[in-house]
Amino acid sequence: MALRVSASALKTLVALPLFAVFAATAHAAGDAAPANLAPALNQVYGWNLPAWLPLSNSILTSFLVTTLLIIGIRLMVGTPKIVPGRGQAVFEGLITTLKDMLEPIIGKKAMPAAFPILLCIFIFILVHNWSGLLPFIGTAGWGYADPETGKFVLQVPALRPHTSEANGTLALALFSFGAWIILIFKYAGPGVIWHDLFGNKAGKGELHPAMYYFLTVVFFLVGIIELVSIGMRPITLSARLFGNVFGGENLLHATGFIFIFYFLEIIVGLVQAFVFTLLSAVYIGLICNHGDDHGHEGHGHGHDDHAHGHAPAAEAAAKH
């Protein structure tokens, strides 16, 4: 079975340059901002769609790609069996790999509720990142023929990747942020959240009372700064994903879909999907995972030693 899966993967990689050739047949205009398709559809087909209708090219791509993704997974997996078929084995391998990587970060307590959300986020972002590498997405639409060169100049792409639009990545970040709020209140509770943000992490019996109360004020002020940092998370998550995907899209159009950059964008799409998912998991684990074998008393040490240990690695991955 492993040999068959590897052979399929190789066939896919061999076909990717052909996809690049098809995609390079059209040349996009320099302005890659998301476009409302309602005016163009009204003009071309004589429809009467309202101008305020939120039907951008990236939203249309999101509906189409997500629908195909759901249908594709259902066809590949079918009815789950004890002895998995090829499609079921592929998705079980993906699920197991992600679970093994994320569980130490999130903790066993919150993992059953958090993992389905993170799995959907990872697959959704990965597929939409890679959708921009398919033929006609970002390269087909409405435009004009350049009288000097004779090439078609694309003004309004009919389809664009969901993650190449700032609104799309911001929606994903807000969804992740909302899930984070629900999970930490359910699996950590207000007391743990307050202690994690504003509580004095020093032992009361180990310090002079004056020093202990001074540190209490210091930790409270640090907690206010941490609240500002938490409020910036949706912006940083969305901006990182949008910047990489949008920049890669422009790079491919500017270089005429050279294979080396095409292959690079495959790697970037995978890395950015993983970074977004990993950072979402780290944010959950920083509060929910304070040691599965320890009580609340060990929160000040178990939480900091375990959860914060993953944060530098995630931030380092995000920089790349």
Stockholm file with secondary structure:
# STOCKHOLM 1.0

chainA/1-320         MALRVSASALKTLVALPLFAVFAATAHAAGDAAPANLAPALNQVYGWNLPAWLPLSNSILTSFLVTTLLIIGIRLMVGTPKIVPGRGQAVFEGLITTLKDMLEPIIGKKAMPAAFPILLCIFIFILVHNWSGLLPFIGTAGWGYADPETGKFVLQVPALRPHTSEANGTLALALFSFGAWIILIFKYAGPGVIWHDLFGNKAGKGELHPAMYYFLTVVFFLVGIIELVSIGMRPITLSARLFGNVFGGENLLHATGFIFIFYFLEIIVGLVQAFVFTLLSAVYIGLICNHGDDHGHEGHGHGHDDHAHGHAPAAEAAAKH
#=GR chainA/1-320 SS CHHHHHHHHHHHHHHHHHHHHHHTTSEECSCCCCCBSHHHHHHHHCCCCCTTCCCBHHHHHHHHHHHHHHHHHHHHHCSCCSSCCHHHHHHHHHHHHHHHHHHHHHCTTTHHHHHHHHHHHHHHHHHHHHHTTSTTTTTCEEEEECTTTCCEEEEEESCCCGGGSHHHHHHHHHHHHHHHHHHHHHHTHHHHHHHHHHSCCSCGGGSCHHHHHHHHHHHHHHHHHHHHHHHTHHHHHHHHHHHHHHHHHHHHHHHTCCHHHHHHHHHHHHHHHHHHHHHHHHHHHHHHCSCTTCCGGGIIIIIHHHHTTTHHHHHHHHHC
#=GC SS_cons         CHHHHHHHHHHHHHHHHHHHHHHTTSEECSCCCCCBSHHHHHHHHCCCCCTTCCCBHHHHHHHHHHHHHHHHHHHHHCSCCSSCCHHHHHHHHHHHHHHHHHHHHHCTTTHHHHHHHHHHHHHHHHHHHHHTTSTTTTTCEEEEECTTTCCEEEEEESCCCGGGSHHHHHHHHHHHHHHHHHHHHHHTHHHHHHHHHHSCCSCGGGSCHHHHHHHHHHHHHHHHHHHHHHHTHHHHHHHHHHHHHHHHHHHHHHHTCCHHHHHHHHHHHHHHHHHHHHHHHHHHHHHHCSCTTCCGGGIIIIIHHHHTTTHHHHHHHHHC
//
